[in-house]
Amino acid sequence: MSQNTQSKILSIDEQIQKLKEKRSREVAKLERSAGKRLIEKFNLENKSIDEIYLFIESIQDQSEEIENVNSVSYLKNEQFNQ
């Protein structure tokens, strides 16, 4: 490989690394922003981190239950319509 080609490859690798780092920073910023909004919307400002995690887990459990109910309802409707 020529020196020019190696230089281009190195430059591309550096750009990829910078983009990965930028993505990581943006994801971290999004997570902080979303977490802040969740805490504000559900009045969790005065709760401990453990209480907040338990709250999030309860939301997840409720969401899974709703998804299961919706799936069963959809399947029953599909069977009824056939």
matplotlib code that plots the C-alpha trace (Angstrom):
import matplotlib.pyplot as plt

x = [0.0, 1.2, 1.9, -1.0, -3.5, -2.3, -2.7, -6.3, -7.1, -5.7, -7.6, -10.9, -10.2, -9.6, -12.9, -14.7, -13.3, -14.3, -17.8, -18.1, -17.0, -19.5, -22.3, -21.4, -21.5, -24.9, -26.3, -25.1, -26.7, -30.0, -30.0, -29.5, -32.2, -34.7, -33.9, -34.4, -37.7, -38.9, -37.9, -39.7, -42.9, -43.3, -42.3, -39.3, -36.9, -37.0, -36.7, -33.6, -32.0, -33.2, -36.8, -36.4, -35.1, -38.1, -40.5, -38.9, -39.1, -42.8, -43.5, -41.7, -43.7, -47.0, -45.9, -45.1, -48.5, -50.2, -48.3, -49.3, -53.0, -52.8, -51.2, -53.8, -56.6, -55.1, -54.8, -58.4, -59.6, -57.7, -59.2, -62.7, -62.3, -61.2]
y = [0.0, 3.5, 6.0, 8.1, 5.3, 4.5, 8.2, 8.2, 5.0, 6.5, 9.7, 7.8, 5.7, 9.0, 10.4, 7.2, 7.4, 11.0, 10.2, 7.4, 9.7, 12.4, 9.8, 8.6, 12.2, 12.8, 9.6, 10.6, 14.1, 12.5, 10.1, 13.0, 15.0, 12.2, 11.2, 14.8, 15.0, 11.7, 12.8, 16.1, 14.7, 12.1, 14.3, 12.1, 14.9, 14.0, 10.3, 8.2, 6.6, 3.2, 4.5, 6.0, 2.7, 0.8, 3.3, 2.8, -1.0, -0.7, 1.3, -1.4, -4.1, -2.3, -1.6, -5.3, -6.3, -3.8, -5.2, -8.8, -7.8, -6.0, -9.0, -11.4, -9.0, -8.7, -12.5, -13.0, -10.4, -12.1, -15.5, -14.0, -12.3, -15.5]
z = [0.0, -0.7, 2.0, 0.6, 1.0, 4.5, 5.4, 4.1, 6.0, 9.2, 8.7, 8.2, 11.3, 13.3, 11.9, 12.9, 16.4, 16.8, 15.6, 18.1, 20.9, 19.8, 19.7, 23.2, 24.5, 22.8, 24.2, 27.7, 27.3, 26.1, 29.1, 31.5, 29.9, 29.9, 33.4, 34.6, 32.9, 34.4, 37.8, 37.4, 35.8, 38.6, 41.5, 42.4, 43.3, 47.0, 46.5, 47.0, 44.0, 45.1, 45.3, 41.8, 40.4, 42.0, 40.5, 37.0, 37.5, 38.4, 35.3, 33.2, 34.8, 34.1, 30.6, 30.0, 31.4, 29.1, 26.1, 27.1, 27.4, 24.0, 22.4, 23.7, 22.6, 19.2, 18.8, 20.0, 17.5, 14.7, 15.5, 15.7, 12.3, 10.5]

ax = plt.figure().add_subplot(projection="3d")
ax.plot(x, y, z, "-o")
ax.set_aspect("equal")
plt.show()
